[in-house]
Structure formats: structure tokens, C-alpha cells
Amino acid sequence: RDVAVLMRNMTNVKAYEEALAKEGVPYHVVSGSGFYQRNEVMWLSQILSSLVDESDDTAIVGALRSPIFTIDDETLTRISLEFGRGEGFWDALLRFRHAYEEGNLRWPNGESATRLYRAVDMMLRLRHLTTNATPLALTSAVVKITGFERKILAMPEGMDMALNLHKLLGIMEERESRLSSIYDVVSFLDDMSTGGSKEEELSVDDVSEDVVKIMTVHKSKGLEFPVVFVPECFNEVGKARQALTFDSQLGLRVKLGDLVYDDQNSSEICRVDSKNEVEEHGRCLYVALTRAEKYLVIVGALKCSKAKKQKKVEDVEEKASWGRWILNPFGVKCDETLYNGEVYQRKFLESNGARLDLRVYDVSDDHSDVTDSTFKDLDIIAKS
């Protein structure tokens, strides 16, 4: 209960969940959204929406992309390109199903085609139930036929997800008199998710408080913990990465792979976007560093290729990152520290009353007895 892991975003949260689970450390991922915005609730809502409205392309694609059906984007794009005729996506799926059954499908990946065929066939079976089954009975059938609960239980946060699934079924049962049709259920879930309902999610944390909490920095505002870990502190910031960037004065920039559309202002849009991102990261870092009551542990990794090692230190560009912003007041140059060839270093530093215990580990291929990673881990442990 004394330890929190604060993430800039939840992109890599699964890696931390798996590491804690492997070591037998109990943890709880604090959702950044309400009960009705939980993934498991949204997945079930999308499946139900896709069953009652075959023109709802968003719900159909969302349901198929979910971990319940696990259909990848490449397969869905192929369906649209090969079987889409300007009609709805469901019609394209039915044409695909017919081609599959007739043996007229020529796809390089037969496994993905088979998975999609089974998903469409399952959705057809469930769609037949919408005419006679009660909303609760249909939802229970969806959970059973798709293996919904079994699949979410296999996920790192599966117990919490299963608790929330049963809570949703309980809410539907309580409201059965008002949710007389599956259309009412879909409308209810949509209203709750977009209206920002304050319904609380359930978790194993409700039973046991003695867990490590994982949450976003934004979610931690106003909270304090005796020990705080802030990982991924050497991820670069200030570099425009978004596929879609819009500035009210400069216009629109779209970058998808090698395709770039930019209204002739690409470089300036990137510069402004990068400046805004750096400023936002500065505010976010301040929040992260001020959540610790006793100890603050800052962790990051810097890639150190052989080609980079051969460069002179002064020629190496130090890119902006949380870790470098923290180390600069202590006079630490990250690349110079990393390139000295030592396997392990430890330094005690002080600046303006702040004490820093800096630990650097070389875990590159040159030191395979430490690890087979090609990265250098930099642990910075600072007493708050």
C-alpha cells in the first residue's frame, strides 16, 4: 500500500504487470476512467451494439479488434479492400464468409481468414438470439459463447475485469424492468460511457489494500505515497510523433508511414507541436516528482549501440527526456557516464539540498553475464 508506480501513459503497462506477477508482488492498475469506460465493459458494449445494428461499422470493427475476437487491422483492411462495395462493413463480412465457404478465398495467411470466419459465424449465431432472448439472457449468451470471461481472466488484470463483468450483469439485472430490449441496453451503456458516469469499478484492491498501485501521473494528482517509482524516464520527449497534428493557425499535418500531407507547413507544425509537448511534459514531471513522501525512485534505459560508443562524447546529441532534466542540476551528462565502459557505477550527488544516489548498470551484450539486453539501465534513487 506504500508503493506506487506512476506512468506517463499505459502503453507498456503490461510489462510491469507481468514483472510484478512473476515476483509474486500483488498490484492493482488504477484505471484512468470510470466503470463504463473500462475495457471489459466497452468490449461487451461493442459486441452488443454490433449485434443489434448491422450498419454500425464502428461497433462491428471495434468488437472484432477486441481481445475477445483478436482480428488484426491488416485482416480488417483486406476485407474492406476486397469485399467492400460502398456498403456497410457487415455486408463485406458476409461476402467474405461466402467466399470462404466456397473455397474462393486466396489469402496468404489462412489462419487469420479462419479466425475471422469463426468470429463472423459466432456473431451470426448471436444475432439470431436478438429476436427472442431477453437483454440479460442475450448478454449472458454473448459472455458464454464468446468465452468472454475466460479470455479476460487470462489477462494480467483478469480478476478485476471479471469482477467488473459480473457487476455489469448485476446492474442489468437490477434494471431489467427499465431495460426491456437489447436496444435499451446498448443505449444505456452508450449514455453511461459518454456521460462520464461515476460508477465505481470493482477490483481485488477493494478487498486488500496491501498492493502496489500502478497509475498514470495524471491520475495521481492530489495523492501522495511513501515510495514512488517513475519508470521510462529516458524516453525522448519533444518529438512530434502523432499521425495527425492540427494547429488552428498553421493547418493540418498527416503522417502515415512514408505518406505525409502537411498543407506546406510541415516543419513549423512539428516545431510548434514539439514545443507544446515539452511544456506539457515539464508540468507532468513536476506532478510525478512531488507525489513521493519519503523515497522517489526514477528508472530509465538508454540505448547504447556500438556505433554510438565509438563517437566522441561531445559529438553525441543528448535528447530531451525526464531523466536528463532531473540529472542536469547535478551536473551529470548521461552519455558521458554511460560510455566509460564500467559495468557498474554508483555516485552520491547533492544539489540545492536534494540528495541523489545514482546507480548505473551496463547490461549490454559486452556483459552478457549481467543480462542479454542491448540496453543500459540507469537507476536513479533520490531521497525526497
PEUR-V771098 format. One record per backbone hydrogen bond with DSSP energy under -0.5 kcal/mol. NH is the residue of the N-H (numbers start at 1). CO is the residue of the C=O. Records with the same first field share a line. If there is no record, write none. Layout:
NH = CO, CO
This chain:
4 = 227
5 = 213
6 = 4, 229
7 = 5, 215
13 = 10
15 = 12
16 = 12
17 = 13
18 = 14
19 = 15
20 = 16
21 = 17
22 = 18
23 = 19
24 = 21
25 = 20
26 = 24
28 = 212
30 = 28, 214
31 = 29
35 = 199
37 = 34
38 = 35
42 = 38
43 = 39
44 = 40
45 = 41
46 = 42
47 = 43
48 = 44
49 = 45
50 = 46
51 = 47
52 = 48
53 = 49
56 = 53
57 = 55
60 = 56
61 = 57
62 = 58
63 = 59
64 = 60
65 = 61
66 = 62
69 = 63, 66
70 = 66
71 = 64
72 = 70
76 = 72
77 = 73
78 = 74
79 = 75
80 = 76
81 = 77
82 = 78
83 = 79
84 = 79, 80
90 = 54
92 = 88
93 = 89
94 = 90
95 = 91
96 = 92
97 = 93
98 = 94
99 = 95
100 = 96
101 = 97
102 = 98
103 = 99, 100
104 = 99
105 = 99
110 = 108
113 = 109
114 = 110
115 = 111
116 = 112
117 = 113
118 = 114
119 = 115
120 = 116
121 = 117
122 = 118
123 = 119
124 = 120
125 = 121
126 = 122
127 = 123
128 = 124
129 = 125, 126
130 = 126, 127
131 = 128
132 = 129
133 = 129
138 = 134
139 = 135
140 = 136
141 = 137
142 = 138
143 = 139
144 = 140
145 = 141
146 = 142
147 = 143, 144
148 = 143
149 = 143
151 = 147
152 = 148
153 = 149
154 = 150
155 = 152
158 = 155
161 = 157
162 = 158
163 = 159
164 = 160
165 = 161
166 = 162
167 = 163
168 = 164
169 = 165
170 = 166
171 = 167
172 = 168
173 = 169
174 = 170
175 = 171
176 = 173
178 = 175
179 = 175
180 = 178
185 = 181
186 = 182
187 = 183
188 = 184
189 = 185
190 = 186
191 = 187
192 = 188
193 = 189
194 = 190
195 = 191
197 = 192
206 = 203
207 = 204
208 = 204
211 = 209
212 = 26
213 = 3
214 = 28
215 = 5
217 = 7
220 = 216, 217
221 = 218
223 = 220
225 = 291
227 = 2
228 = 295
229 = 4
230 = 297
231 = 6, 229
233 = 299
235 = 232
237 = 320
240 = 238
245 = 253
247 = 251
251 = 247
253 = 245
254 = 261
255 = 243
256 = 259
259 = 256
260 = 258
261 = 254
265 = 262
269 = 265
270 = 266
271 = 267
272 = 268
273 = 269
274 = 270
275 = 271
276 = 272
277 = 273
278 = 274
279 = 275
280 = 276
281 = 277
282 = 278
283 = 279
284 = 280
285 = 281
286 = 282
287 = 283
288 = 284
289 = 285
290 = 286
291 = 288
293 = 225
294 = 226
295 = 226
296 = 382
297 = 228
298 = 296, 380
299 = 230, 297
300 = 378
302 = 376
304 = 374
309 = 305
310 = 306
311 = 308
315 = 312
316 = 312, 313
317 = 315
318 = 316
319 = 317
323 = 233
325 = 321
326 = 322
327 = 323
328 = 324
329 = 325
330 = 327
331 = 328
332 = 327
333 = 331
334 = 332
337 = 333
338 = 334
339 = 335
340 = 337
341 = 338
345 = 360
347 = 358
349 = 347, 356
351 = 354
354 = 351
355 = 383
356 = 349
357 = 381
358 = 347, 356
359 = 357, 379
360 = 345
361 = 377
362 = 343
363 = 361, 375
367 = 364
368 = 365
370 = 367
371 = 367
376 = 302
377 = 361, 375
378 = 300
379 = 359, 377
380 = 298, 378
381 = 357, 379
382 = 296, 380
383 = 355
384 = 294, 382
